[in-house]
Amino acid sequence: MSTNIYVGNLSWSTSDADLQALFSQYGQVTSAHVIEDRETGRSRGFGFVEMDEEGARKSIQALNGADYQGRNLKVNEAQPRQSRPSGRSRY
């Protein structure tokens, strides 16, 4: 079973490969993605890493608050995305 991890406060220059390399020190990484803005393609400063449960636990403990590329990372288990209302409210 794998765990999805939220990684926040990333440097704008962090790539998917950077995340993969950073988290693979702690276990088997299934996927690593830096989230990009749909219109500009620029990093939004956060990403997600999917990895084995034991590795996820170790990496969260080791990397939450750690300095990476000049930024203090925010690392925790990802929460399910909340549904947002569709369309705009007229009020």
TORLOVEX-569524 format. One record per atom (N, C-alpha, C): atom name; chain; x, y, z; residue in one letter. Coordinates in nm, 3 decimals, padded with zeros to 5 digits. Layout:
N
   vomar   mivex        xx        yy        zz   guke
      CA       A         X         Y         Z      a
...
***
This chain:
91
   vomar   mivex        xx        yy        zz   guke
       N       A    00.085   -00.118    00.000      m
      CA       A    00.000    00.000    00.000      m
       C       A    00.089    00.124    00.000      m
       N       A    00.044    00.228   -00.068      s
      CA       A    00.125    00.351   -00.076      s
       C       A    00.054    00.468   -00.009      s
       N       A    00.133    00.570    00.022      t
      CA       A    00.084    00.689    00.089      t
       C       A    00.113    00.810    00.002      t
       N       A    00.016    00.902   -00.005      n
      CA       A    00.034    01.024   -00.082      n
       C       A    00.077    01.135    00.014      n
       N       A    00.184    01.205   -00.020      i
      CA       A    00.242    01.307    00.067      i
       C       A    00.233    01.443   -00.001      i
       N       A    00.189    01.543    00.076      y
      CA       A    00.188    01.682    00.031      y
       C       A    00.322    01.745    00.065      y
       N       A    00.381    01.817   -00.030      v
      CA       A    00.508    01.886   -00.007      v
       C       A    00.487    02.033   -00.045      v
       N       A    00.490    02.120    00.055      g
      CA       A    00.465    02.262    00.030      g
       C       A    00.589    02.347    00.052      g
       N       A    00.578    02.473    00.009      n
      CA       A    00.684    02.574    00.020      n
       C       A    00.806    02.536   -00.063      n
       N       A    00.781    02.480   -00.181      l
      CA       A    00.891    02.443   -00.271      l
       C       A    00.945    02.565   -00.344      l
       N       A    01.072    02.561   -00.376      s
      CA       A    01.134    02.663   -00.459      s
       C       A    01.070    02.656   -00.598      s
       N       A    01.061    02.770   -00.667      w
      CA       A    01.000    02.772   -00.801      w
       C       A    01.079    02.685   -00.898      w
       N       A    01.206    02.661   -00.869      s
      CA       A    01.289    02.584   -00.962      s
       C       A    01.288    02.433   -00.936      s
       N       A    01.218    02.387   -00.832      t
      CA       A    01.214    02.244   -00.801      t
       C       A    01.140    02.168   -00.910      t
       N       A    01.198    02.058   -00.954      s
      CA       A    01.137    01.975   -01.060      s
       C       A    01.085    01.844   -01.002      s
       N       A    01.011    01.771   -01.085      d
      CA       A    00.964    01.637   -01.046      d
       C       A    01.083    01.548   -01.010      d
       N       A    01.190    01.557   -01.088      a
      CA       A    01.310    01.474   -01.064      a
       C       A    01.375    01.510   -00.931      a
       N       A    01.374    01.640   -00.895      d
      CA       A    01.429    01.682   -00.766      d
       C       A    01.351    01.617   -00.651      d
       N       A    01.217    01.621   -00.661      l
      CA       A    01.134    01.560   -00.556      l
       C       A    01.160    01.410   -00.547      l
       N       A    01.166    01.346   -00.663      q
      CA       A    01.191    01.201   -00.669      q
       C       A    01.322    01.168   -00.597      q
       N       A    01.428    01.243   -00.628      a
      CA       A    01.559    01.218   -00.568      a
       C       A    01.558    01.243   -00.417      a
       N       A    01.494    01.351   -00.374      l
      CA       A    01.489    01.385   -00.233      l
       C       A    01.418    01.277   -00.152      l
       N       A    01.302    01.232   -00.198      f
      CA       A    01.222    01.136   -00.121      f
       C       A    01.270    00.992   -00.137      f
       N       A    01.341    00.960   -00.243      s
      CA       A    01.389    00.822   -00.263      s
       C       A    01.495    00.784   -00.160      s
       N       A    01.549    00.882   -00.087      q
      CA       A    01.643    00.852    00.022      q
       C       A    01.573    00.778    00.136      q
       N       A    01.442    00.786    00.141      y
      CA       A    01.365    00.730    00.254      y
       C       A    01.282    00.609    00.218      y
       N       A    01.269    00.577    00.090      g
      CA       A    01.191    00.459    00.051      g
       C       A    01.162    00.460   -00.097      g
       N       A    01.079    00.365   -00.139      q
      CA       A    01.044    00.348   -00.280      q
       C       A    00.940    00.452   -00.322      q
       N       A    00.978    00.542   -00.414      v
      CA       A    00.888    00.646   -00.464      v
       C       A    00.815    00.593   -00.588      v
       N       A    00.681    00.599   -00.583      t
      CA       A    00.599    00.557   -00.695      t
       C       A    00.584    00.670   -00.796      t
       N       A    00.561    00.793   -00.746      s
      CA       A    00.550    00.910   -00.833      s
       C       A    00.583    01.036   -00.755      s
       N       A    00.626    01.139   -00.828      a
      CA       A    00.658    01.269   -00.769      a
       C       A    00.622    01.376   -00.871      a
       N       A    00.535    01.470   -00.832      h
      CA       A    00.489    01.574   -00.925      h
       C       A    00.485    01.710   -00.857      h
       N       A    00.548    01.807   -00.922      v
      CA       A    00.535    01.947   -00.881      v
       C       A    00.414    02.001   -00.956      v
       N       A    00.323    02.065   -00.885      i
      CA       A    00.201    02.116   -00.947      i
       C       A    00.232    02.249   -01.017      i
       N       A    00.183    02.259   -01.141      e
      CA       A    00.208    02.378   -01.221      e
       C       A    00.077    02.450   -01.252      e
       N       A    00.088    02.580   -01.270      d
      CA       A   -00.027    02.662   -01.309      d
       C       A   -00.070    02.621   -01.450      d
       N       A   -00.199    02.604   -01.472      r
      CA       A   -00.248    02.559   -01.603      r
       C       A   -00.218    02.657   -01.715      r
       N       A   -00.227    02.786   -01.684      e
      CA       A   -00.210    02.887   -01.788      e
       C       A   -00.064    02.922   -01.816      e
       N       A    00.017    02.934   -01.712      t
      CA       A    00.155    02.979   -01.731      t
       C       A    00.257    02.865   -01.734      t
       N       A    00.221    02.749   -01.677      g
      CA       A    00.315    02.638   -01.670      g
       C       A    00.418    02.655   -01.560      g
       N       A    00.406    02.762   -01.482      r
      CA       A    00.500    02.791   -01.373      r
       C       A    00.461    02.711   -01.248      r
       N       A    00.561    02.670   -01.173      s
      CA       A    00.536    02.597   -01.049      s
       C       A    00.446    02.676   -00.956      s
       N       A    00.358    02.607   -00.885      r
      CA       A    00.272    02.672   -00.787      r
       C       A    00.330    02.662   -00.647      r
       N       A    00.450    02.602   -00.634      g
      CA       A    00.519    02.598   -00.506      g
       C       A    00.483    02.481   -00.417      g
       N       A    00.413    02.383   -00.472      f
      CA       A    00.383    02.262   -00.395      f
       C       A    00.375    02.143   -00.489      f
       N       A    00.378    02.025   -00.429      g
      CA       A    00.371    01.904   -00.509      g
       C       A    00.326    01.786   -00.426      g
       N       A    00.323    01.669   -00.488      f
      CA       A    00.281    01.547   -00.422      f
       C       A    00.377    01.434   -00.456      f
       N       A    00.403    01.352   -00.356      v
      CA       A    00.489    01.235   -00.373      v
       C       A    00.411    01.114   -00.324      v
       N       A    00.412    01.009   -00.402      e
      CA       A    00.348    00.884   -00.361      e
       C       A    00.458    00.783   -00.338      e
       N       A    00.455    00.720   -00.219      m
      CA       A    00.559    00.623   -00.186      m
       C       A    00.507    00.521   -00.085      m
       N       A    00.590    00.421   -00.056      d
      CA       A    00.550    00.317    00.039      d
       C       A    00.527    00.378    00.178      d
       N       A    00.442    00.312    00.258      e
      CA       A    00.401    00.366    00.388      e
       C       A    00.517    00.393    00.483      e
       N       A    00.608    00.299    00.495      e
      CA       A    00.722    00.315    00.586      e
       C       A    00.811    00.432    00.542      e
       N       A    00.839    00.439    00.412      g
      CA       A    00.918    00.548    00.358      g
       C       A    00.849    00.683    00.376      g
       N       A    00.718    00.683    00.362      a
      CA       A    00.641    00.806    00.379      a
       C       A    00.653    00.856    00.523      a
       N       A    00.639    00.764    00.617      r
      CA       A    00.649    00.802    00.759      r
       C       A    00.788    00.860    00.788      r
       N       A    00.891    00.794    00.739      k
      CA       A    01.029    00.840    00.762      k
       C       A    01.053    00.976    00.697      k
       N       A    01.007    00.992    00.573      s
      CA       A    01.034    01.117    00.502      s
       C       A    00.957    01.235    00.563      s
       N       A    00.835    01.212    00.609      i
      CA       A    00.758    01.319    00.674      i
       C       A    00.832    01.364    00.800      i
       N       A    00.877    01.268    00.878      q
      CA       A    00.951    01.298    01.001      q
       C       A    01.080    01.375    00.972      q
       N       A    01.153    01.331    00.870      a
      CA       A    01.283    01.391    00.840      a
       C       A    01.275    01.524    00.767      a
       N       A    01.176    01.540    00.678      l
      CA       A    01.177    01.655    00.588      l
       C       A    01.083    01.769    00.627      l
       N       A    00.986    01.745    00.714      n
      CA       A    00.896    01.854    00.754      n
       C       A    00.976    01.960    00.828      n
       N       A    00.980    02.081    00.773      g
      CA       A    01.056    02.190    00.833      g
       C       A    01.201    02.197    00.788      g
       N       A    01.246    02.097    00.712      a
      CA       A    01.385    02.094    00.667      a
       C       A    01.409    02.196    00.556      a
       N       A    01.532    02.247    00.549      d
      CA       A    01.570    02.340    00.443      d
       C       A    01.601    02.262    00.316      d
       N       A    01.538    02.301    00.205      y
      CA       A    01.565    02.239    00.075      y
       C       A    01.561    02.350   -00.030      y
       N       A    01.670    02.369   -00.098      q
      CA       A    01.685    02.472   -00.200      q
       C       A    01.648    02.610   -00.144      q
       N       A    01.689    02.633   -00.019      g
      CA       A    01.668    02.764    00.043      g
       C       A    01.530    02.787    00.100      g
       N       A    01.446    02.686    00.106      r
      CA       A    01.310    02.700    00.158      r
       C       A    01.286    02.595    00.267      r
       N       A    01.207    02.629    00.369      n
      CA       A    01.169    02.533    00.473      n
       C       A    01.045    02.457    00.427      n
       N       A    01.063    02.330    00.401      l
      CA       A    00.954    02.248    00.348      l
       C       A    00.843    02.225    00.449      l
       N       A    00.721    02.211    00.396      k
      CA       A    00.606    02.167    00.475      k
       C       A    00.567    02.031    00.417      k
       N       A    00.585    01.927    00.496      v
      CA       A    00.563    01.791    00.447      v
       C       A    00.468    01.719    00.541      v
       N       A    00.357    01.668    00.486      n
      CA       A    00.263    01.589    00.565      n
       C       A    00.182    01.498    00.473      n
       N       A    00.107    01.408    00.535      e
      CA       A    00.024    01.318    00.456      e
       C       A   -00.084    01.400    00.387      e
       N       A   -00.101    01.378    00.258      a
      CA       A   -00.200    01.454    00.181      a
       C       A   -00.341    01.418    00.226      a
       N       A   -00.426    01.519    00.230      q
      CA       A   -00.567    01.500    00.265      q
       C       A   -00.648    01.493    00.136      q
       N       A   -00.759    01.421    00.137      p
      CA       A   -00.842    01.416    00.015      p
       C       A   -00.888    01.557   -00.023      p
       N       A   -00.892    01.583   -00.151      r
      CA       A   -00.933    01.714   -00.201      r
       C       A   -01.081    01.735   -00.171      r
       N       A   -01.113    01.851   -00.116      q
      CA       A   -01.252    01.883   -00.087      q
       C       A   -01.319    01.929   -00.214      q
       N       A   -01.446    01.891   -00.230      s
      CA       A   -01.518    01.935   -00.349      s
       C       A   -01.549    02.083   -00.340      s
       N       A   -01.540    02.148   -00.454      r
      CA       A   -01.569    02.289   -00.459      r
       C       A   -01.696    02.309   -00.540      r
       N       A   -01.774    02.411   -00.506      p
      CA       A   -01.895    02.435   -00.584      p
       C       A   -01.861    02.471   -00.728      p
       N       A   -01.942    02.425   -00.821      s
      CA       A   -01.916    02.457   -00.961      s
       C       A   -01.978    02.591   -00.997      s
       N       A   -01.910    02.662   -01.083      g
      CA       A   -01.961    02.792   -01.127      g
       C       A   -01.946    02.900   -01.021      g
       N       A   -01.985    03.019   -01.059      r
      CA       A   -01.976    03.132   -00.967      r
       C       A   -02.110    03.160   -00.902      r
       N       A   -02.102    03.206   -00.780      s
      CA       A   -02.223    03.246   -00.710      s
       C       A   -02.263    03.385   -00.757      s
       N       A   -02.389    03.412   -00.768      r
      CA       A   -02.435    03.543   -00.813      r
       C       A   -02.461    03.637   -00.697      r
       N       A   -02.436    03.592   -00.578      y
      CA       A   -02.467    03.675   -00.461      y
       C       A   -02.343    03.729   -00.398      y
***
